[in-house]
Amino acid sequence: MMGQRKLERCLVEKGDVAFVKHPTVLQNTDGKNPEAWAKNLKHEDFQLLCLDGSRKPVTEAQSCHLAIVPSHAVVSRKDKADFVRRMLFNQQGRQALALSSPADLGLLMQNTWPGLLVTRFLSVCLTQELFGRNGFEYMMFQMFKSPAKDLLFSDDTECLANLQDRTTYQKYLGPEYLQAIANVRHCLHSGE
């Protein structure tokens, strides 16, 4: 998220438009970011530019966005996927909590040529007895609230989840997101 914050700061200090994830504005306004550039910002000072040419408040990102960006992922080589999965889940403890939204998910993926296959679905929350927010070993890896923002996982992460086998990266990312990426690539190539 540090890059997202820098983009918003650029917008505040001298820019006209910034392409950021929808939570970025809400995380840096209304007193949530004490840095000098952000401390007096209100979320009402910003607007979303919608694909149909209209504008909406930043609180209406569900109905006004370029694309829905999938959750971040933990990616490993196929031969290391089981080890990585076990290591992460062993550090989470044993109890699972309900997921609050898809944005709270991290995903474990295994790399297989020619694409990515996403592993089995299993929700296990990081707010658990060992390394979670309230765990007795929570400072060991500082998964949350480390000296740097979003050091190992996003500070907003609640859970990790596996998805069903045979979910390709195309299916996971979705057609809307893939089209947005293709459009950016087209613009880059046509500008050469």
Buried (B, 14 or more C-beta within 10 A) or exposed (E): BEEBBEBBBEBBEEEEEBEBBBBBBBBBBBEEBEEEBBEEBEBEEBBBBBEEEEEBEBEBBEEBBBBBBBBBBBBBEEEEBEEBBEEBBEBBBEEBBEBEEEBBBBBBBBBEEEEBBBBEEBBBBBBBBBBBBEBEEBEEBEBBEBEEEBBBBBBEBBBBBBBEEEBEBEBBBBEEBEEBEEEEEEEEEEEE
